[in-house]
Amino acid sequence: MKALLVYPEWPDTYWSFKHALPFEGKKSAYPPLGLMTIATQLPADWEKRLVDTNVRPLRGADLDWADIVLFSGMLVQKPPMLRMLEECRRRGLKTVVGGPITSSVGEMGSYADHVVIGEAEELMPQLVADIEAGKAKPVYRAMALPSLEKTPLPNVGLINPRYYSGMAIQYSRGCPFNCEFCDIIEIYGRVPRTKTPAQVLAELDLLYDAKWRGSVFIVDDNFIGNKRKVKELLPALAEWNGRRDRPFTFFTEASVNLADDAALLEMMRSAGFTRVFLGIETPVESSLKQAQKMQNTRRSLLDSVRRIREYGMEVMAGFIVGFDNDPEDVFDRQVEFIEESAIPLAMVGLLQAVPGTQLYRRLMKEGRILHEGFGDNMDFRLNFIPKMNPERLVEGYRSILERIYGAEAYYQRVRRFLADYHPVHHKQRRFTDYIAFCRSVLKQGVLSPDRGAYWKFLIDAATRYRDSFDVAMTLAVMGYHFQTLTRLACETE
């Protein structure tokens, strides 16, 4: 059996980093970890190929080779996935679809021969046996949340690491909180499950042996969901990284209560964490309460950001507008918070009512759902009827993007960040870093209409922020992505 594993292309969003990747000669931010892990669960005598269409297009020769095609993706990847499924059907190829998209899109069975809903660890043996026997069912649904100790190592040999800006591993699934708009708790549950430290170190060994050096994204939706287990992992992670002269730095996502635990922050610093993404969402407490994001209330969110930063970790953050309790001045308040917190990479999006969430169910009962949505919170097309005037909401959202990612405003925010940021882990410069710098000077310092603001920032980075120069230039390049995408989004709406 020849199994072709296919990962659909990401749309152009803040998370894609498509406009920043060419600076360092990369094709995609991270590899398709889910498909790499599924590949390990297929029989050893099956031939396997993986096509990440963020790296290269799916070709006719790939489909000619295959006996069966397995897809995985998220709701935001639905359009390209459906096009590829249609081509497979035209060719008479059997298809299997899994991943988070199958929990959000109920009609996937209309496009694929076999649909896997839920986590696949305990489903794969039966699915494989049925495929080999020629009697596979249309739908396979996980009836329980599996222990991650059953999760095999991913097949790193199916990708070429040099095409990616970072590598990815997973430590846990699930989150203890109850945010109304979040589908993570619906898919993975509210009791975080973790791998053992030995499993995590084995995955790092795979990346190290594959000659990877650089950033590793721990893709958990809330890395600290089970603090006790994380504190068992981090000393082992620090020892592993230190013994090899720190080949990796780490980046992850966490809840804001990370700021409350100094011991945990110190452990993360020692292990090599340099960046963490926080779901701040909004400085409007009534909106946080209405969204059931109670972990962000009764605290100073600004102090939380600053405390995490004190441990050498840059804070990225997600923000949302469109909550029912958002006041008319929410747009100004979001901008003020982002500027005061000095968060360079602020991912601001319109609220999306994602199928399967508490929010979607509530709005459906209230007759306010317009369609299932697109999974892209930068899409100006609302999928629900907001309490605020829709035109006012969209226009206010656009105004946030234009204000925080205007070149002068962005570089000034990065300056404020650099003034208080003291990196603990300095990466070793590689030849590609110098190439990226030269491309930045050409593209941002010569060809860009914002070149004046760029040169002022570059001079400041080289003089006032010399200890953080690499970080400054990385943020300049990432800013180019955000500025370009903001301009395109606002022009085409």
C-alpha positions in Angstrom: 0.0 0.0 0.0 1.3 3.4 -1.0 0.1 6.1 1.4 0.3 9.8 0.4 0.0 12.2 3.4 -1.1 15.7 2.3 -1.2 18.9 4.4 -3.2 21.8 2.9 -1.8 25.3 2.4 -2.4 27.9 5.1 -4.1 31.1 4.0 -2.3 34.4 4.4 -2.8 35.2 8.0 -0.7 36.7 10.9 0.1 33.1 11.9 1.4 32.1 8.5 4.4 34.5 8.5 4.4 34.1 4.7 5.8 37.6 4.1 8.7 37.1 6.6 9.8 33.6 5.7 11.5 34.5 2.4 14.0 36.7 4.4 15.5 33.6 5.8 14.9 31.4 2.8 12.2 29.3 4.3 9.0 27.9 2.9 6.8 27.5 6.0 6.8 28.2 9.7 6.4 24.7 11.0 6.1 21.2 9.6 2.8 19.2 9.8 3.4 17.4 13.1 0.1 15.6 13.1 0.6 13.9 9.8 4.2 13.0 10.7 2.9 11.3 13.8 0.1 9.5 11.9 2.7 8.2 9.5 4.4 6.3 12.3 1.1 4.6 13.1 0.7 3.2 9.6 2.1 -0.3 8.9 5.9 -0.5 8.4 5.4 -2.3 5.1 3.4 0.6 3.7 5.3 3.1 1.5 4.8 6.6 2.7 5.3 10.1 1.3 4.3 13.5 2.8 3.5 16.5 0.7 3.2 19.8 2.6 1.6 22.1 0.1 3.0 25.1 2.1 6.4 23.9 0.8 5.5 22.7 -2.7 2.3 22.0 -4.6 0.6 18.7 -4.8 1.5 17.2 -8.3 -0.2 14.8 -10.6 2.8 12.5 -10.2 2.2 12.3 -6.4 -1.4 11.2 -7.0 -0.4 8.7 -9.7 2.0 7.1 -7.2 -0.6 6.8 -4.4 -3.1 4.0 -3.5 -4.7 6.1 -0.7 -4.4 9.8 0.3 -4.6 10.9 4.0 -5.4 14.6 4.7 -5.2 16.5 8.0 -5.9 20.2 8.6 -7.9 22.8 10.4 -11.1 24.7 9.4 -9.0 27.6 8.0 -7.5 25.1 5.5 -10.8 23.9 4.3 -10.9 25.5 0.8 -7.6 24.0 -0.5 -8.4 20.7 1.2 -11.7 20.4 -0.7 -10.1 21.2 -4.0 -7.5 18.4 -3.5 -10.2 16.0 -2.3 -12.2 16.7 -5.5 -9.1 15.9 -7.6 -8.6 12.7 -5.7 -12.2 11.7 -6.3 -11.9 12.5 -10.0 -9.0 10.1 -10.2 -10.8 7.4 -8.2 -8.3 7.6 -5.3 -9.5 6.6 -1.8 -9.2 9.4 0.8 -9.1 9.7 4.5 -9.5 13.0 6.4 -8.7 13.7 10.0 -7.5 16.5 12.2 -9.4 19.3 13.9 -11.4 20.1 10.7 -13.5 17.0 11.1 -14.7 18.2 14.5 -15.8 21.5 13.0 -17.1 20.6 9.5 -19.9 18.0 9.7 -20.1 17.4 6.0 -16.6 16.2 5.4 -18.1 12.8 4.6 -19.5 14.3 1.4 -15.9 15.0 0.2 -13.8 12.1 1.6 -14.3 8.4 1.6 -13.4 8.0 5.3 -13.5 10.6 8.1 -11.7 10.3 11.4 -13.2 12.4 14.2 -11.2 12.9 17.3 -7.8 11.8 18.4 -6.4 8.9 16.3 -4.1 6.9 18.6 -6.7 4.3 19.4 -8.5 4.5 16.1 -5.6 3.8 13.7 -5.2 0.0 14.2 -8.9 -0.6 13.3 -8.8 1.9 10.4 -5.7 0.4 9.0 -7.0 -3.2 9.3 -10.3 -2.2 7.6 -8.4 -0.4 4.8 -6.3 -3.5 4.1 -9.4 -5.7 4.2 -11.2 -3.4 1.8 -14.1 -2.7 4.2 -13.3 0.6 5.8 -16.2 2.5 7.2 -17.3 6.0 6.2 -16.7 7.4 9.8 -14.4 6.5 12.6 -15.1 8.4 15.9 -12.9 8.4 19.0 -15.0 7.4 22.0 -12.4 8.4 24.6 -9.5 10.7 25.0 -6.3 8.6 24.8 -3.3 8.7 27.0 -0.5 10.6 25.3 1.9 7.9 26.5 0.5 5.9 23.6 1.5 8.6 21.1 4.4 7.4 18.9 7.4 9.5 17.8 6.8 11.4 14.6 8.4 10.4 11.4 10.9 13.2 10.9 12.3 11.5 7.8 9.3 12.5 5.8 10.2 16.2 5.8 13.2 18.3 4.9 13.8 20.5 8.0 15.7 23.2 6.0 12.4 24.3 4.5 11.0 25.3 7.9 11.6 28.2 10.2 11.1 26.1 13.3 10.4 22.5 14.3 7.5 21.4 16.4 6.7 18.9 19.1 3.7 18.3 21.3 3.8 17.8 25.1 0.1 18.0 26.2 -3.5 18.2 25.0 -6.4 19.8 26.7 -6.9 22.9 28.9 -8.4 23.3 32.3 -10.2 26.6 31.5 -13.6 27.1 29.9 -13.4 29.9 27.4 -16.7 30.1 25.5 -15.2 30.8 22.1 -12.5 28.0 22.2 -12.8 24.7 20.5 -9.7 23.2 22.1 -11.6 22.2 25.2 -14.3 20.7 23.1 -11.9 18.6 21.1 -9.2 17.7 23.6 -11.1 18.1 26.9 -10.5 20.1 30.1 -8.2 17.6 31.8 -4.7 18.1 30.3 -3.0 14.9 29.3 0.8 14.9 29.0 3.6 12.9 27.5 6.4 11.6 29.8 9.6 13.6 30.0 11.3 10.6 28.3 9.0 10.8 25.3 9.7 14.6 24.9 13.5 14.1 25.1 13.2 11.2 22.6 11.5 13.7 20.2 14.2 16.2 20.7 16.8 13.5 20.0 15.1 12.9 16.7 15.4 16.6 15.8 18.9 16.9 17.0 20.0 13.8 15.0 18.3 15.3 11.9 20.8 18.2 12.3 18.1 20.7 13.4 19.4 23.7 15.3 17.2 26.6 16.3 13.7 27.2 17.4 11.3 24.4 18.6 7.7 25.2 19.0 5.9 23.2 21.7 2.5 23.4 20.0 0.4 22.8 23.1 -2.6 25.1 23.3 -1.8 25.6 27.0 1.7 24.3 27.9 1.1 24.9 31.6 -2.4 23.3 31.8 -0.9 20.7 34.2 1.6 22.7 36.2 2.7 19.7 38.3 3.6 17.7 35.2 5.3 20.6 33.5 7.5 21.1 36.5 8.6 17.5 36.2 9.5 18.0 32.5 11.4 21.3 32.7 14.4 20.2 34.7 14.9 17.3 32.3 14.5 19.7 29.3 17.1 22.1 30.8 19.6 19.3 31.4 19.1 17.9 27.9 19.5 21.3 26.3 22.5 22.3 28.4 24.4 19.1 27.9 24.3 19.7 24.1 25.4 23.3 24.4 21.8 24.6 23.9 21.0 23.7 20.3 17.4 24.6 20.7 15.3 27.5 22.0 11.7 27.0 22.8 8.5 28.8 22.2 5.0 27.8 23.4 1.5 29.0 24.3 0.3 29.4 27.8 -2.4 31.0 29.9 -1.8 34.3 31.6 -1.6 32.7 35.1 1.9 31.7 34.1 2.9 35.1 35.5 1.8 33.9 39.0 4.4 31.2 39.3 7.9 32.4 39.7 9.4 28.9 40.1 7.8 27.8 36.8 9.0 31.0 35.1 12.6 30.3 36.3 12.4 26.7 35.1 11.3 27.8 31.7 14.1 30.4 31.5 16.6 27.7 32.5 15.3 25.3 29.9 15.7 27.8 27.0 12.2 29.3 26.5 12.5 32.7 24.7 9.0 33.4 23.7 5.5 32.6 24.9 2.1 33.3 23.3 -0.7 34.5 25.7 -4.4 34.7 25.0 -5.1 38.1 26.5 -8.1 38.8 24.2 -9.2 42.1 25.7 -8.6 44.6 28.5 -12.4 44.9 28.9 -13.1 42.8 32.0 -16.9 42.5 31.4 -16.1 41.0 28.0 -13.6 38.5 29.6 -16.3 37.5 32.1 -18.9 37.1 29.4 -16.5 34.9 27.4 -15.8 32.8 30.6 -12.1 33.7 30.4 -12.0 34.1 34.2 -8.3 33.4 34.5 -7.7 36.8 32.9 -9.8 38.7 35.4 -9.0 40.1 38.8 -5.5 40.8 37.8 -3.4 43.4 36.1 -2.8 42.0 32.6 -0.1 44.6 32.1 1.8 43.5 35.2 1.4 39.9 34.0 3.1 40.6 30.7 5.9 42.5 32.4 6.5 39.8 34.9 6.9 37.1 32.2 9.2 39.4 30.2 11.4 39.8 33.3 12.4 36.1 32.8 13.8 36.7 29.4 10.7 35.6 27.4 9.2 37.8 24.7 5.4 37.9 25.0 3.3 37.5 21.9 -0.4 37.9 22.4 -3.8 37.3 20.9 -6.6 39.9 21.1 -10.2 39.7 20.0 -12.9 42.3 19.3 -16.6 41.5 18.8 -17.7 40.3 22.2 -21.2 41.1 23.2 -20.1 43.2 26.1 -17.5 45.2 24.1 -18.1 49.0 24.6 -18.0 51.5 21.7 -14.4 52.5 22.8 -13.1 49.0 22.8 -10.9 49.7 19.7 -9.1 52.6 21.4 -8.7 50.5 24.6 -7.2 47.6 22.6 -4.7 49.9 21.0 -3.8 51.6 24.3 -3.2 48.3 25.9 -1.1 46.9 23.1 1.0 50.1 23.1 1.4 50.3 26.9 2.3 46.6 27.2 4.9 47.0 24.4 3.9 43.7 22.8 5.4 43.8 19.4 3.6 40.9 17.9 -0.1 41.5 18.8 -2.4 39.1 16.9 -5.7 41.0 16.8 -8.7 39.3 15.2 -12.5 39.5 14.9 -14.4 37.1 17.1 -15.3 33.9 15.2 -18.1 31.6 16.4 -16.4 28.3 15.6 -18.6 25.2 15.1 -18.6 23.0 18.1 -17.9 25.7 20.7 -20.1 26.9 23.5 -20.3 30.3 21.7 -21.5 28.7 18.5 -24.2 26.8 20.3 -25.3 29.9 22.2 -25.5 32.1 19.2 -27.3 29.4 17.2 -30.0 29.3 19.9 -30.2 33.0 19.7 -30.6 32.9 15.9 -27.4 34.9 15.3 -25.3 32.4 13.3 -24.9 33.4 9.7 -22.7 30.5 8.5 -20.0 28.1 9.9 -17.3 30.6 9.3 -13.8 30.3 7.7 -11.6 29.8 10.7 -9.7 33.0 9.9 -10.1 35.7 12.5 -8.7 38.2 10.1 -11.6 37.7 7.7 -13.8 40.8 7.6 -16.8 38.6 6.9 -18.5 38.0 10.3 -20.1 34.6 10.7 -22.6 35.8 13.3 -24.7 38.8 14.1 -22.8 40.9 16.7 -24.4 43.1 19.3 -22.4 46.1 18.0 -23.3 47.5 14.6 -21.5 45.2 12.2 -20.1 48.0 10.0 -18.9 49.8 13.1 -17.2 46.6 14.4 -15.4 45.9 11.1 -14.4 49.5 10.7 -13.1 49.6 14.3 -11.2 46.4 13.8 -9.6 47.8 10.7 -8.6 50.9 12.6 -6.8 48.8 15.2 -4.7 47.1 12.6 -3.8 50.3 10.8 -2.8 52.0 14.1 -0.7 49.2 15.6 1.0 48.1 12.4 1.8 51.4 10.9 5.6 51.4 10.6 6.3 54.3 13.0 3.9 52.9 15.6 5.3 49.4 15.3 8.9 50.3 15.5 8.3 52.6 18.5 6.5 49.7 20.3 9.5 47.4 19.6 11.8 50.1 21.0 9.8 50.1 24.2 9.9 46.4 24.3 13.7 46.3 23.8 14.3 48.9 26.5 13.0 46.4 29.1 14.0 43.1 27.5 17.1 41.3 28.5 17.6 38.1 26.6 19.0 35.2 28.5 19.7 32.8 25.5 21.6 34.2 22.6 21.4 32.0 19.5 24.6 31.3 17.6 24.5 33.2 14.3 24.4 31.2 11.2 25.1 32.1 7.6 21.3 32.3 6.9 21.1 35.0 9.6 23.4 37.2 7.6 21.5 36.5 4.4 18.3 37.5 6.2 19.8 40.7 7.4 21.0 41.6 3.9 17.5 40.9 2.5 16.0 43.0 5.3 18.2 46.0 4.5 17.4 45.7 0.8 13.6 45.1 1.1 12.9 47.2 4.1 15.6 49.8 3.9 15.7 50.4 0.1 12.5 49.2 -1.6 9.9 49.9 1.1 8.0 53.1 1.3 8.6 52.9 5.1 12.4 52.9 4.7 12.8 56.1 6.7 11.2 54.5 9.8 13.2 51.3 9.2 16.6 53.1 9.1 15.9 55.0 12.3 15.0 51.8 14.0 18.1 50.0 12.6 20.4 52.7 13.9 18.7 52.5 17.3 19.0 48.7 17.3 22.8 48.9 16.5 23.5 51.5 19.1 20.9 51.6 21.9 19.9 47.9 21.9 23.1 46.1 20.9 22.6 43.3 23.3 19.3 42.5 21.7 20.3 43.3 18.1 19.3 39.8 16.7 15.9 40.1 18.4 15.4 43.6 17.1 16.1 42.5 13.5 13.9 39.4 13.8 11.1 41.7 15.0 11.8 44.1 12.1 11.3 41.2 9.6 8.2 39.9 11.4 6.9 43.5 11.4 7.3 43.5 7.6 4.9 40.5 7.5 2.4 42.1 9.8 2.6 45.4 7.9 2.2 43.8 4.5 -0.7 41.6 5.6 -2.4 44.5 7.3 -2.2 46.6 4.2 -3.4 43.8 1.9 -6.3 43.0 4.3 -7.5 46.6 4.6 -7.1 47.3 0.9 -9.1 44.2 -0.3 -11.9 44.3 2.2 
